[in-house]
């Protein structure tokens, strides 16, 4: 039990961050984070330690998220997702432009298929390697590289569409 408590305190931020960016909802991400650690507790005896703990937890988090989507009959979250752009604060004019851009990025990201959204969040936000993402998605590293490339292309196209609609 102490080990799970340590795991929770060490990795809850990464798990919550992933789930928040997938759902766009703090309360829903918190609930899914709790479910992820509950599922981790149930399967802790099966963890072989052949990969990073965060990778294992993010795989569980993704499965919990996908199960939630299936139960709700959705393939994508509500109209927004969490922000994937870094914060900078050079001034109020720039902040307004940045808010506009972030809104377009969030809307474009929400329109991506789940798998593309997942690989972008895991790669760009969580900073995971292609190999680690492959473990989470149960795909080969070259396949993950292709998925990341395609996801970036699709996000770029969707972002440009969002910008043109603004």
Backbone as CSV, one residue per row, in Angstrom:
resi,resn,N_x,N_y,N_z,CA_x,CA_y,CA_z,C_x,C_y,C_z
1,UNK,0.825,-1.195,0.000,0.000,0.000,0.000,0.869,1.258,0.000
2,UNK,1.973,1.215,0.756,2.882,2.350,0.799,3.477,2.615,-0.580
3,UNK,3.749,1.539,-1.321,4.329,1.692,-2.658,3.355,2.418,-3.579
4,UNK,2.082,2.076,-3.508,1.100,2.745,-4.357,0.966,4.213,-3.967
5,UNK,1.036,4.498,-2.673,0.965,5.886,-2.211,2.143,6.686,-2.778
6,UNK,3.331,6.080,-2.758,4.512,6.733,-3.338,4.339,6.938,-4.838
7,UNK,3.837,5.912,-5.523,3.597,6.025,-6.961,2.600,7.139,-7.263
8,UNK,1.560,7.199,-6.461,0.534,8.217,-6.662,1.123,9.619,-6.540
9,UNK,1.847,9.865,-5.489,2.411,11.194,-5.265,3.453,11.560,-6.328
10,UNK,4.171,10.577,-6.790,5.216,10.842,-7.777,4.660,11.043,-9.192
11,UNK,3.605,10.292,-9.553,3.162,10.263,-10.947,1.774,10.846,-11.199
12,UNK,1.080,11.280,-10.154,-0.281,11.778,-10.367,-0.312,12.984,-11.300
13,UNK,0.695,13.831,-11.236,0.737,15.008,-12.109,0.795,14.631,-13.579
14,UNK,1.639,13.680,-13.916,1.758,13.234,-15.307,0.495,12.568,-15.806
15,UNK,-0.099,11.739,-14.971,-1.339,11.052,-15.347,-2.473,12.068,-15.479
16,UNK,-2.609,12.948,-14.494,-3.656,13.966,-14.545,-3.473,14.867,-15.769
17,UNK,-2.229,15.274,-16.039,-1.957,16.143,-17.175,-2.395,15.515,-18.488
18,UNK,-2.073,14.252,-18.658,-2.498,13.540,-19.870,-4.024,13.504,-19.964
19,UNK,-4.667,13.113,-18.882,-6.126,12.977,-18.898,-6.825,14.328,-19.040
20,UNK,-6.265,15.364,-18.451,-6.854,16.698,-18.603,-6.781,17.142,-20.056
21,UNK,-5.646,16.906,-20.673,-5.500,17.303,-22.073,-6.372,16.468,-22.996
22,UNK,-6.710,15.273,-22.586,-7.589,14.439,-23.401,-9.061,14.811,-23.205
23,UNK,-9.433,15.203,-21.993,-10.847,15.469,-21.700,-11.215,16.937,-21.732
24,UNK,-10.291,17.811,-21.392,-10.590,19.232,-21.299,-11.345,19.598,-20.034
25,UNK,-11.475,18.666,-19.122,-12.247,18.888,-17.894,-11.420,18.478,-16.678
26,UNK,-11.183,19.429,-15.779,-10.453,19.128,-14.555,-11.133,18.072,-13.696
27,UNK,-12.435,18.237,-13.415,-13.107,17.222,-12.587,-13.121,15.829,-13.232
28,UNK,-13.337,15.778,-14.541,-13.341,14.475,-15.209,-11.940,13.866,-15.205
29,UNK,-10.933,14.695,-15.432,-9.555,14.204,-15.403,-9.189,13.700,-14.015
30,UNK,-9.654,14.399,-12.981,-9.381,13.967,-11.608,-10.038,12.617,-11.333
31,UNK,-11.265,12.472,-11.759,-11.975,11.198,-11.569,-11.263,10.064,-12.312
32,UNK,-10.847,10.328,-13.545,-10.154,9.310,-14.327,-8.770,9.008,-13.754
33,UNK,-8.128,10.012,-13.161,-6.839,9.787,-12.509,-7.015,8.835,-11.329
34,UNK,-8.054,9.065,-10.539,-8.329,8.173,-9.405,-8.593,6.751,-9.898
35,UNK,-9.375,6.635,-10.961,-9.678,5.308,-11.526,-8.400,4.652,-12.051
36,UNK,-7.520,5.437,-12.642,-6.254,4.902,-13.148,-5.446,4.298,-12.013
37,UNK,-5.341,5.008,-10.904,-4.544,4.483,-9.784,-5.253,3.310,-9.106
38,UNK,-6.561,3.300,-9.139,-7.295,2.139,-8.624,-6.983,0.913,-9.485
39,UNK,-7.030,1.087,-10.800,-6.711,-0.018,-11.707,-5.244,-0.441,-11.553
40,UNK,-4.370,0.530,-11.310,-2.959,0.213,-11.084,-2.804,-0.643,-9.827
41,UNK,-3.551,-0.305,-8.784,-3.518,-1.095,-7.553,-3.943,-2.533,-7.834
42,UNK,-5.001,-2.691,-8.627,-5.493,-4.033,-8.942,-4.497,-4.841,-9.767
43,UNK,-3.694,-4.154,-10.571,-2.783,-4.888,-11.457,-1.309,-4.714,-11.084
44,UNK,-1.043,-4.155,-9.925,0.339,-3.920,-9.493,1.153,-5.210,-9.487
45,UNK,0.525,-6.322,-9.139,1.236,-7.597,-9.099,1.686,-8.052,-10.490
46,UNK,1.057,-7.504,-11.550,1.424,-7.878,-12.915,2.485,-6.958,-13.520
47,UNK,2.803,-5.879,-12.849,3.805,-4.960,-13.377,5.167,-5.622,-13.303
48,UNK,5.773,-5.835,-14.490,7.038,-6.566,-14.572,8.249,-5.665,-14.385
49,UNK,8.047,-4.381,-14.511,9.165,-3.465,-14.358,10.048,-3.384,-15.581
50,UNK,9.565,-3.903,-16.737,10.387,-3.856,-17.942,10.283,-2.515,-18.672
51,UNK,9.449,-1.636,-18.182,9.324,-0.295,-18.744,9.233,0.702,-17.600
52,UNK,9.167,1.957,-17.947,9.059,3.002,-16.936,7.685,2.946,-16.274
53,UNK,7.643,3.295,-15.021,6.383,3.286,-14.276,5.386,4.253,-14.908
54,UNK,5.847,5.438,-15.302,4.937,6.406,-15.914,4.334,5.845,-17.199
55,UNK,5.131,5.141,-17.984,4.623,4.527,-19.216,3.512,3.536,-18.893
56,UNK,3.727,2.714,-17.894,2.729,1.733,-17.458,1.449,2.440,-16.988
57,UNK,1.618,3.488,-16.188,0.451,4.220,-15.690,-0.297,4.938,-16.813
58,UNK,0.439,5.482,-17.776,-0.230,6.159,-18.891,-0.960,5.174,-19.792
59,UNK,-0.458,3.968,-19.882,-1.185,2.932,-20.634,-2.512,2.634,-19.930
60,UNK,-2.457,2.504,-18.617,-3.687,2.274,-17.846,-4.617,3.477,-17.994
61,UNK,-4.060,4.697,-17.901,-4.871,5.914,-18.028,-5.566,5.965,-19.381
62,UNK,-4.854,5.613,-20.431,-5.469,5.621,-21.765,-6.614,4.609,-21.827
63,UNK,-6.388,3.435,-21.274,-7.449,2.422,-21.273,-8.664,2.884,-20.474
64,UNK,-8.426,3.527,-19.346,-9.518,4.065,-18.525,-10.272,5.136,-19.313
65,UNK,-9.518,6.007,-19.983,-10.129,7.064,-20.802,-10.970,6.464,-21.931
66,UNK,-10.405,5.490,-22.652,-11.145,4.870,-23.761,-12.403,4.158,-23.263
67,UNK,-12.305,3.531,-22.106,-13.477,2.865,-21.526,-14.560,3.892,-21.219
68,UNK,-14.163,5.049,-20.691,-15.122,6.120,-20.404,-15.792,6.604,-21.690
69,UNK,-14.995,6.796,-22.737,-15.566,7.238,-24.014,-16.586,6.229,-24.535
70,UNK,-16.236,4.955,-24.468,-17.165,3.913,-24.942,-18.449,3.923,-24.120
71,UNK,-18.326,4.112,-22.816,-19.522,4.104,-21.961,-20.420,5.300,-22.255
72,UNK,-19.820,6.393,-22.723,-20.591,7.591,-23.058,-21.023,7.600,-24.522
73,UNK,-20.535,6.625,-25.279,-20.876,6.565,-26.694,-20.204,7.652,-27.506
74,UNK,-19.026,8.098,-27.049,-18.297,9.158,-27.753,-16.960,8.622,-28.225
75,UNK,-16.457,9.255,-29.291,-15.102,8.971,-29.731,-14.167,10.096,-29.365
76,UNK,-14.711,11.280,-29.169,-13.889,12.433,-28.824,-14.474,13.084,-27.594
77,UNK,-13.679,13.885,-26.892,-14.192,14.556,-25.702,-15.116,15.693,-26.087
78,UNK,-15.558,16.427,-25.091,-16.362,17.618,-25.335,-15.599,18.547,-26.262
79,UNK,-16.185,19.636,-26.657,-15.633,20.490,-27.695,-14.254,21.055,-27.411
80,UNK,-13.779,21.007,-26.191,-12.439,21.531,-25.943,-11.597,20.466,-25.274
81,UNK,-10.317,20.656,-25.404,-9.368,19.797,-24.705,-8.405,20.707,-23.980
82,UNK,-7.606,20.141,-23.120,-6.649,20.954,-22.384,-5.582,21.541,-23.287
83,UNK,-4.959,22.583,-22.836,-3.965,23.315,-23.597,-2.692,22.496,-23.767
84,UNK,-2.101,22.538,-24.960,-0.824,21.859,-25.175,0.297,22.838,-25.465
85,UNK,0.000,24.132,-25.416,1.034,25.124,-25.718,1.653,25.639,-24.427
86,UNK,2.951,25.952,-24.458,3.604,26.455,-23.249,3.179,27.888,-22.940
87,UNK,3.280,28.272,-21.675,2.936,29.631,-21.252,4.124,30.555,-21.411
88,UNK,3.869,31.729,-21.998,4.846,32.811,-22.017,4.051,34.076,-21.774
89,UNK,4.673,35.093,-21.201,3.919,36.291,-20.852,4.703,37.559,-21.150
90,UNK,4.935,37.877,-22.462,5.677,39.087,-22.753,4.861,40.370,-22.674
91,UNK,3.535,40.308,-22.707,2.741,41.522,-22.622,1.280,41.268,-22.929
92,UNK,0.401,42.258,-22.630,-1.037,42.048,-22.797,-1.463,41.843,-24.247
93,UNK,-0.871,42.567,-25.209,-1.241,42.370,-26.615,-0.888,40.968,-27.078
94,UNK,0.307,40.565,-26.712,0.741,39.219,-27.083,-0.137,38.168,-26.403
95,UNK,-0.547,38.438,-25.177,-1.395,37.496,-24.443,-2.727,37.284,-25.158
96,UNK,-3.308,38.346,-25.705,-4.573,38.212,-26.440,-4.396,37.369,-27.696
97,UNK,-3.333,37.622,-28.430,-3.048,36.837,-29.630,-2.815,35.374,-29.253
98,UNK,-2.067,35.193,-28.183,-1.776,33.835,-27.733,-3.053,33.104,-27.304
99,UNK,-3.976,33.810,-26.643,-5.242,33.188,-26.249,-6.018,32.744,-27.475
100,UNK,-6.037,33.580,-28.496,-6.701,33.226,-29.746,-6.070,31.983,-30.369
101,UNK,-4.736,31.980,-30.422,-4.026,30.843,-31.004,-4.282,29.575,-30.196
102,UNK,-4.259,29.698,-28.890,-4.499,28.529,-28.043,-5.896,27.976,-28.252
103,UNK,-6.864,28.871,-28.394,-8.229,28.413,-28.652,-8.301,27.635,-29.954
104,UNK,-7.628,28.129,-30.983,-7.614,27.438,-32.274,-6.900,26.096,-32.154
105,UNK,-5.813,26.058,-31.398,-5.088,24.801,-31.198,-5.971,23.805,-30.444
106,UNK,-6.639,24.267,-29.386,-7.507,23.366,-28.607,-8.642,22.822,-29.460
107,UNK,-9.267,23.699,-30.254,-10.365,23.240,-31.109,-9.871,22.254,-32.160
108,UNK,-8.705,22.538,-32.741,-8.131,21.619,-33.732,-7.765,20.289,-33.085
109,UNK,-7.171,20.344,-31.902,-6.785,19.133,-31.188,-8.016,18.291,-30.844
110,UNK,-9.094,18.943,-30.462,-10.328,18.223,-30.118,-10.906,17.507,-31.332
111,UNK,-10.625,18.008,-32.514,-11.152,17.398,-33.732,-10.311,16.226,-34.220
112,UNK,-9.129,16.043,-33.643,-8.274,14.922,-34.041,-8.861,13.607,-33.544
113,UNK,-8.638,12.528,-34.291,-8.985,11.203,-33.756,-8.207,10.949,-32.465
114,UNK,-8.760,10.154,-31.591,-8.174,9.904,-30.273,-6.718,9.474,-30.360
115,UNK,-6.397,8.577,-31.269,-5.034,8.065,-31.344,-4.037,9.170,-31.713
116,UNK,-4.413,10.054,-32.610,-3.537,11.168,-32.963,-3.387,12.136,-31.794
117,UNK,-4.508,12.422,-31.111,-4.457,13.301,-29.942,-3.534,12.705,-28.880
118,UNK,-3.670,11.405,-28.669,-2.854,10.720,-27.669,-1.374,10.809,-28.001
119,UNK,-0.996,10.494,-29.248,0.433,10.504,-29.560,1.016,11.907,-29.461
120,UNK,0.248,12.915,-29.848,0.759,14.287,-29.733,0.933,14.700,-28.279
121,UNK,-0.029,14.380,-27.443,0.078,14.744,-26.030,1.231,14.000,-25.367
122,UNK,1.340,12.707,-25.655,2.417,11.931,-25.047,3.789,12.395,-25.536
123,UNK,3.886,12.759,-26.794,5.177,13.172,-27.359,5.514,14.626,-27.025
124,UNK,4.572,15.526,-27.303,4.864,16.956,-27.197,4.725,17.500,-25.772
125,UNK,3.793,16.986,-25.018,3.555,17.506,-23.672,4.277,16.661,-22.623
126,UNK,4.069,15.357,-22.691,4.693,14.475,-21.695,6.172,14.235,-22.000
127,UNK,6.591,14.468,-23.250,7.992,14.306,-23.621,8.454,12.862,-23.699
128,UNK,7.530,11.945,-23.950,7.900,10.536,-24.022,8.579,10.229,-25.353
129,UNK,9.418,9.221,-25.337,10.088,8.785,-26.562,9.108,7.992,-27.422
130,UNK,9.488,7.791,-28.679,8.650,6.978,-29.568,8.518,5.556,-29.020
131,UNK,9.596,5.046,-28.447,9.568,3.693,-27.878,8.585,3.609,-26.709
132,UNK,8.601,4.622,-25.827,7.676,4.618,-24.684,6.228,4.722,-25.151
133,UNK,5.997,5.562,-26.142,4.635,5.682,-26.688,4.210,4.355,-27.302
134,UNK,5.156,3.686,-27.958,4.871,2.368,-28.530,4.422,1.371,-27.479
135,UNK,5.042,1.427,-26.300,4.626,0.534,-25.217,3.205,0.835,-24.764
136,UNK,2.864,2.117,-24.698,1.528,2.509,-24.263,0.477,2.083,-25.285
137,UNK,0.772,2.322,-26.558,-0.192,2.028,-27.621,-0.113,0.593,-28.135
138,UNK,0.909,-0.134,-27.661,1.175,-1.490,-28.123,1.421,-1.498,-29.630
139,UNK,2.308,-0.589,-30.049,2.688,-0.453,-31.452,4.204,-0.367,-31.533
140,UNK,4.731,-0.683,-32.710,6.186,-0.608,-32.899,6.637,0.844,-32.941
141,UNK,7.916,1.052,-32.672,8.469,2.405,-32.686,8.323,3.071,-34.054
142,UNK,8.610,2.361,-35.173,8.406,2.998,-36.479,6.943,3.392,-36.724
143,UNK,6.016,2.578,-36.266,4.602,2.903,-36.418,4.267,4.161,-35.632
144,UNK,4.825,4.294,-34.443,4.586,5.490,-33.627,5.159,6.716,-34.326
145,UNK,6.320,6.598,-34.909,6.917,7.727,-35.636,5.982,8.202,-36.753
146,UNK,5.417,7.252,-37.476,4.475,7.588,-38.550,3.227,8.248,-37.968
147,UNK,2.711,7.694,-36.866,1.521,8.268,-36.231,1.776,9.707,-35.779
148,UNK,2.932,9.954,-35.174,3.261,11.310,-34.716,3.336,12.249,-35.914
149,UNK,3.993,11.813,-36.965,4.113,12.645,-38.168,2.737,12.966,-38.748
150,UNK,1.905,11.949,-38.897,0.559,12.161,-39.445,-0.298,13.023,-38.527
151,UNK,-0.148,12.819,-37.237,-0.919,13.613,-36.275,-0.526,15.087,-36.366
152,UNK,0.768,15.353,-36.485,1.222,16.735,-36.628,0.668,17.362,-37.904
153,UNK,0.707,16.604,-38.987,0.170,17.113,-40.258,-1.316,17.418,-40.143
154,UNK,-2.064,16.482,-39.570,-3.511,16.669,-39.436,-3.818,17.836,-38.521
155,UNK,-3.092,17.943,-37.403,-3.301,19.063,-36.486,-3.022,20.384,-37.200
156,UNK,-1.984,20.421,-37.987,-1.648,21.645,-38.717,-2.778,22.030,-39.675
157,UNK,-3.307,21.060,-40.406,-4.419,21.340,-41.326,-5.647,21.831,-40.568
158,UNK,-5.975,21.152,-39.479,-7.146,21.544,-38.689,-6.951,22.917,-38.048
159,UNK,-5.731,23.205,-37.620,-5.421,24.512,-37.045,-5.632,25.608,-38.083
160,UNK,-5.146,25.378,-39.286,-5.327,26.371,-40.351,-6.812,26.585,-40.656
161,UNK,-7.594,25.514,-40.631,-9.049,25.648,-40.820,-9.660,26.491,-39.707
162,UNK,-9.236,26.231,-38.472,-9.755,27.002,-37.334,-9.373,28.469,-37.470
163,UNK,-8.149,28.733,-37.889,-7.692,30.118,-38.066,-8.507,30.828,-39.151
164,UNK,-8.806,30.115,-40.228,-9.568,30.708,-41.326,-11.015,30.986,-40.936
165,UNK,-11.535,30.204,-39.983,-12.911,30.409,-39.525,-13.010,31.564,-38.538
166,UNK,-11.898,31.922,-37.927,-11.915,32.995,-36.906,-12.033,34.360,-37.514
